[in-house]
């Protein structure tokens, strides 16, 4: 696991970020969804923040909001002391040189009619005005950096495997020497062995180029190998955040404990003893979220206060914060887990 990064000045500072989508419907009220609700976090230079949660929790929306690919309703996003919410489109275009994104599906994110060289060199033409010879030289260098051969430059995306296509996408993201890369489910479409290779590549690149990552994923087992810190999202809220080691060893939120219980354990004896926590109910409709704590409809510890009051972030022993009334008004979680509660467990 990666070691904790210590930085006096964060590269990315997000405070009270909210993103709302609305959809007009014929003969029906407009559907309004608060995809991200008052989210705050920081990312230091050279640090990886893992953002995890179920599908529909708002993870990808946060990644796109950082790059202003979706409109922000409210809040502050500062990148290297620059407030992104107030800068012009032209200024944001220049800022994107230092902020790049790697998407989930490498085939869809690459132009199938363009060669690898054309895809990787496009940022050079748009932002740096390099000559064809200079761009070709940079393309070959980048291909070698991500573990591909320079001779691959004239091939098309369909000629590569999924892992190789993702390496091409990473090379394109590195073209303008960014400081931050948002990895949006960047390895979830790959098989397990290829996932490990790409994760190792991302770690090597982080160390070599002093990169920062916002690593978005739903698989906590993957995030554990690359993240310095982890933030857990549920229904548009960050319900827990903290150092990766503490979060995995001593999760403070019931939702985090349930997610961790779903990670397969390779040791059969430990796997049989541990079991898996099955949460009752489904993820609520984000257009009609529950009152109080967003997790209260599925939490086996839910109290009256959970149904009425949104819990504030509370410091956790070992580092980080958790938004849960159990820390201040309910049963102590220290030394216990949901396995000790009256919940459905599959062994």
C-alpha positions as CSV (number, residue, x, y, z in Angstrom):
1,X,0.0,0.0,0.0
2,X,1.1,3.5,-0.8
3,X,2.6,5.6,2.0
4,X,0.9,8.7,3.3
5,X,1.8,12.0,1.6
6,X,2.4,15.0,3.7
7,X,1.9,18.4,2.1
8,X,1.4,21.8,3.6
9,X,-0.5,23.1,0.6
10,X,-3.1,21.0,-1.2
11,X,-3.0,20.8,-5.0
12,X,-6.8,20.4,-5.1
13,X,-9.2,21.9,-2.5
14,X,-12.9,21.1,-2.9
15,X,-15.4,22.7,-0.4
16,X,-19.1,22.2,-0.2
17,X,-19.4,21.1,-3.9
18,X,-22.9,20.5,-5.1
19,X,-24.0,19.4,-8.6
20,X,-27.6,19.2,-9.6
21,X,-29.2,17.9,-12.8
22,X,-32.7,18.6,-14.0
23,X,-34.7,16.9,-16.7
24,X,-37.9,18.3,-18.1
25,X,-40.6,15.7,-18.7
26,X,-43.7,16.0,-20.9
27,X,-46.9,16.4,-18.7
28,X,-44.8,15.6,-15.6
29,X,-42.9,17.7,-13.0
30,X,-39.3,18.4,-13.8
31,X,-37.1,15.8,-12.3
32,X,-34.3,17.3,-10.2
33,X,-31.4,15.2,-9.0
34,X,-28.8,16.4,-6.5
35,X,-26.0,14.2,-7.8
36,X,-23.4,15.7,-5.4
37,X,-24.4,17.3,-2.2
38,X,-22.0,19.5,-0.2
39,X,-18.8,17.4,-0.8
40,X,-15.4,18.6,0.6
41,X,-12.0,17.0,0.2
42,X,-8.3,17.8,-0.6
43,X,-5.6,16.2,-2.7
44,X,-2.0,16.9,-2.1
45,X,0.7,16.9,-4.8
46,X,1.9,13.4,-5.4
47,X,-1.1,11.9,-3.5
48,X,-3.8,9.5,-4.7
49,X,-7.3,9.9,-3.3
50,X,-9.5,6.9,-3.8
51,X,-13.2,7.8,-4.3
52,X,-15.4,4.7,-3.8
53,X,-19.1,3.9,-3.6
54,X,-22.0,2.2,-5.4
55,X,-23.1,3.1,-8.9
56,X,-25.1,6.3,-8.8
57,X,-23.4,7.7,-5.7
58,X,-22.0,10.7,-7.6
59,X,-18.3,9.6,-7.9
60,X,-18.0,10.3,-11.7
61,X,-19.9,13.5,-11.4
62,X,-17.3,14.8,-9.0
63,X,-14.5,13.9,-11.4
64,X,-16.2,15.7,-14.2
65,X,-17.0,18.7,-12.0
66,X,-13.3,19.2,-11.2
67,X,-12.6,19.6,-14.9
68,X,-15.8,21.7,-15.3
69,X,-17.2,19.2,-17.7
70,X,-20.5,19.4,-15.8
71,X,-21.9,22.6,-14.3
72,X,-21.5,23.2,-10.6
73,X,-24.5,24.4,-8.6
74,X,-22.5,25.7,-5.7
75,X,-19.2,25.3,-3.8
76,X,-15.6,26.0,-4.3
77,X,-13.0,24.1,-6.4
78,X,-9.4,25.4,-6.1
79,X,-6.6,24.0,-8.2
80,X,-3.1,25.1,-7.3
81,X,-4.6,28.2,-5.6
82,X,-6.8,29.1,-8.6
83,X,-10.5,29.2,-8.1
84,X,-12.0,27.3,-11.0
85,X,-15.6,28.3,-10.5
86,X,-14.9,31.9,-11.4
87,X,-12.4,31.7,-14.2
88,X,-13.3,32.2,-17.9
89,X,-13.6,29.5,-20.5
90,X,-10.3,30.5,-22.1
91,X,-8.6,30.4,-18.7
92,X,-10.1,27.0,-18.0
93,X,-8.9,25.8,-21.4
94,X,-5.3,26.7,-20.4
95,X,-5.8,25.1,-16.9
96,X,-6.8,21.8,-18.5
97,X,-3.2,21.4,-19.6
98,X,-2.5,20.5,-16.0
99,X,-5.7,18.5,-15.4
100,X,-6.4,15.4,-17.4
101,X,-8.8,12.5,-17.4
102,X,-8.6,8.7,-18.1
103,X,-12.1,7.2,-18.8
104,X,-13.5,3.8,-18.1
105,X,-13.7,2.4,-21.6
106,X,-10.5,3.0,-23.5
107,X,-12.1,2.0,-26.8
108,X,-14.9,4.6,-26.6
109,X,-12.5,7.3,-25.4
110,X,-10.2,6.9,-28.5
111,X,-11.2,7.8,-32.0
112,X,-11.4,4.5,-33.9
113,X,-10.6,6.2,-37.2
114,X,-7.4,7.8,-35.9
115,X,-4.1,6.1,-35.4
116,X,-2.5,6.0,-31.9
117,X,0.0,8.7,-33.0
118,X,-2.9,11.0,-34.1
119,X,-4.8,10.5,-30.8
120,X,-1.7,11.1,-28.6
121,X,-0.4,14.1,-30.6
122,X,-3.7,16.0,-30.7
123,X,-2.9,17.8,-27.4
124,X,0.4,18.9,-28.9
125,X,-1.3,20.5,-31.9
126,X,-4.1,22.1,-29.8
127,X,-2.0,23.5,-26.9
128,X,1.6,23.6,-28.0
129,X,1.7,24.0,-31.8
130,X,4.5,21.5,-32.3
131,X,5.6,20.5,-35.7
132,X,4.8,17.1,-37.1
133,X,8.3,15.9,-36.5
134,X,8.4,17.2,-32.9
135,X,5.0,15.7,-32.1
136,X,6.1,12.3,-33.6
137,X,9.1,12.2,-31.4
138,X,7.0,13.0,-28.3
139,X,4.5,10.3,-29.2
140,X,7.2,7.7,-29.4
141,X,8.6,8.8,-26.0
142,X,5.2,8.6,-24.4
143,X,4.5,5.1,-25.8
144,X,7.7,3.8,-24.2
145,X,6.8,5.5,-20.9
146,X,3.6,3.5,-20.7
147,X,5.2,0.2,-21.7
148,X,4.3,0.1,-25.5
149,X,6.6,0.0,-28.5
150,X,7.2,3.1,-30.6
151,X,6.2,1.0,-33.6
152,X,2.6,0.9,-32.2
153,X,2.2,4.5,-33.2
154,X,0.7,3.8,-36.6
155,X,-1.8,1.2,-35.4
156,X,-5.5,1.8,-34.8
157,X,-7.3,1.2,-31.5
158,X,-9.0,-2.0,-32.7
159,X,-5.6,-3.6,-33.1
160,X,-4.9,-3.4,-29.4
161,X,-6.1,-5.3,-26.3
162,X,-8.1,-3.5,-23.7
163,X,-5.1,-3.1,-21.5
164,X,-3.0,-1.7,-24.3
165,X,-5.8,0.7,-25.3
166,X,-5.9,2.0,-21.7
167,X,-2.1,2.5,-21.9
168,X,-2.6,4.6,-25.0
169,X,-5.3,6.6,-23.1
170,X,-2.8,7.1,-20.2
171,X,-0.1,8.2,-22.7
172,X,-2.5,10.8,-24.1
173,X,-3.3,12.1,-20.6
174,X,0.4,12.5,-19.9
175,X,1.1,14.4,-23.1
176,X,0.9,17.9,-21.6
177,X,2.7,16.9,-18.3
178,X,-0.3,17.4,-16.1
179,X,-0.3,17.7,-12.3
180,X,-3.6,16.0,-11.7
181,X,-5.2,13.0,-13.5
182,X,-8.8,11.9,-12.8
183,X,-9.0,8.2,-13.3
184,X,-12.8,7.4,-13.7
185,X,-13.2,3.7,-13.3
186,X,-10.0,3.4,-15.4
187,X,-9.4,-0.3,-14.8
188,X,-12.9,-1.7,-14.2
189,X,-13.3,-2.8,-17.8
190,X,-10.1,-4.9,-17.7
191,X,-9.5,-8.4,-16.5
192,X,-7.8,-8.9,-13.2
193,X,-4.3,-9.5,-14.4
194,X,-4.4,-6.5,-16.7
195,X,-5.9,-4.4,-13.9
196,X,-2.8,-5.2,-11.8
197,X,-0.5,-4.2,-14.6
198,X,-2.2,-0.8,-15.2
199,X,-2.3,-0.1,-11.5
200,X,1.4,-0.8,-11.2
201,X,1.9,1.5,-14.2
202,X,-0.1,4.3,-12.6
203,X,1.9,4.0,-9.4
204,X,5.2,4.2,-11.3
205,X,4.1,7.2,-13.3
206,X,2.9,8.9,-10.1
207,X,6.4,8.5,-8.5
208,X,8.2,9.4,-11.7
209,X,6.3,12.5,-12.6
210,X,5.0,13.5,-9.1
211,X,1.4,13.1,-10.3
212,X,-1.8,13.4,-8.2
213,X,-4.7,11.1,-8.8
214,X,-8.4,11.2,-8.1
215,X,-8.9,7.5,-8.5
216,X,-12.7,6.8,-8.9
217,X,-13.8,3.1,-8.5
218,X,-16.4,0.9,-7.1
219,X,-14.0,-1.9,-6.3
220,X,-12.4,-1.3,-2.9
221,X,-9.8,-4.1,-3.4
222,X,-8.3,-2.1,-6.3
223,X,-8.4,1.2,-4.5
224,X,-6.5,-0.3,-1.5
225,X,-3.4,-0.9,-3.7
226,X,-3.0,2.6,-5.0
227,X,-4.7,5.1,-2.7
228,X,-3.1,7.1,0.1
229,X,-6.5,8.2,1.4
230,X,-10.0,6.9,0.7
231,X,-13.3,8.8,0.6
232,X,-16.5,6.7,0.6
233,X,-19.6,8.2,-1.1
234,X,-23.3,7.4,-0.7
235,X,-26.1,9.1,-2.4
236,X,-24.1,12.2,-3.2
237,X,-22.5,12.6,0.2
238,X,-19.0,11.6,1.5
239,X,-19.9,9.5,4.5
240,X,-16.3,8.6,5.5
241,X,-12.8,9.6,4.6
242,X,-9.3,9.0,6.0
243,X,-6.0,7.2,5.5
244,X,-6.4,4.1,3.4
245,X,-4.8,1.8,6.1
246,X,-7.2,3.0,8.8
247,X,-10.2,3.0,6.6
248,X,-9.6,-0.7,5.6
249,X,-8.5,-1.9,9.0
250,X,-11.0,0.1,11.2
251,X,-13.9,1.4,9.1
252,X,-16.0,3.8,11.1
253,X,-19.2,4.0,9.0
254,X,-21.6,1.1,8.7
255,X,-21.8,1.6,4.9
256,X,-18.0,1.3,4.7
257,X,-18.0,-1.9,6.7
258,X,-20.7,-3.4,4.3
259,X,-18.6,-2.5,1.3
260,X,-15.5,-4.0,2.7
261,X,-17.3,-7.2,3.6
262,X,-18.0,-7.7,-0.1
263,X,-14.3,-7.9,-1.0
264,X,-13.4,-11.5,-1.8
265,X,-10.9,-13.1,0.6
266,X,-8.5,-15.6,-1.2
267,X,-8.0,-17.6,2.0
268,X,-11.0,-20.1,2.2
269,X,-10.9,-20.4,6.0
270,X,-10.9,-16.7,6.6
271,X,-13.5,-16.2,3.9
272,X,-15.9,-18.7,5.5
273,X,-15.5,-17.0,9.0
274,X,-15.9,-13.5,7.7
275,X,-19.0,-13.7,5.7
276,X,-20.6,-10.9,3.7
277,X,-23.0,-8.2,5.0
278,X,-26.2,-7.9,2.9
279,X,-27.8,-4.5,3.4
280,X,-31.6,-4.5,3.3
281,X,-33.3,-2.4,0.7
282,X,-32.2,-0.5,-2.4
283,X,-30.3,2.7,-3.0
284,X,-33.0,5.5,-2.6
285,X,-34.1,7.6,-5.5
286,X,-31.6,10.5,-5.7
287,X,-34.4,12.7,-6.8
288,X,-36.3,12.0,-3.6
289,X,-33.6,11.3,-0.9
290,X,-34.5,10.4,2.6
291,X,-34.5,12.9,5.4
292,X,-31.6,13.0,7.9
293,X,-28.8,10.6,7.2
294,X,-28.9,9.4,3.6
295,X,-28.0,5.9,4.7
296,X,-30.7,5.6,7.4
297,X,-33.1,3.6,5.2
298,X,-30.6,0.7,5.0
299,X,-28.6,1.0,8.2
300,X,-29.2,-1.6,10.9
301,X,-28.1,0.8,13.5
302,X,-30.5,3.6,12.5
303,X,-31.9,5.6,15.4
304,X,-34.6,8.3,15.5
305,X,-32.0,11.0,15.2
306,X,-30.7,9.4,12.0
307,X,-34.1,9.9,10.4
308,X,-34.3,13.5,11.4
309,X,-30.8,15.1,11.4
310,X,-28.0,15.0,8.9
311,X,-24.9,13.8,10.8
312,X,-21.9,16.2,10.9
313,X,-18.4,15.1,10.1
314,X,-16.7,13.8,13.2
315,X,-13.0,13.0,13.7
316,X,-12.0,9.4,13.8
317,X,-9.2,7.8,15.8
318,X,-6.4,7.0,13.4
319,X,-7.2,9.9,11.1
320,X,-10.0,11.0,8.9
321,X,-13.7,11.8,9.5
322,X,-17.0,10.1,9.4
323,X,-20.6,11.4,9.1
324,X,-22.5,9.1,11.5
325,X,-24.5,9.6,14.6
326,X,-23.2,6.4,16.0
327,X,-20.0,8.2,16.8
328,X,-21.7,10.7,19.2
329,X,-25.2,9.4,20.1
330,X,-25.3,5.6,19.6
331,X,-23.6,2.3,20.2
332,X,-19.8,2.4,20.1
333,X,-18.4,0.9,16.9
334,X,-14.8,0.6,18.3
335,X,-14.1,-3.1,18.6
336,X,-17.4,-4.0,17.0
337,X,-18.6,-4.3,13.5
338,X,-21.9,-4.9,11.7
339,X,-21.1,-8.6,12.0
340,X,-22.0,-8.2,15.7
341,X,-25.4,-6.5,14.9
342,X,-28.7,-8.0,13.8
343,X,-28.0,-7.9,10.1
344,X,-28.2,-10.5,7.3
345,X,-24.9,-12.2,6.8
346,X,-24.0,-14.7,4.1
347,X,-21.2,-17.2,4.9
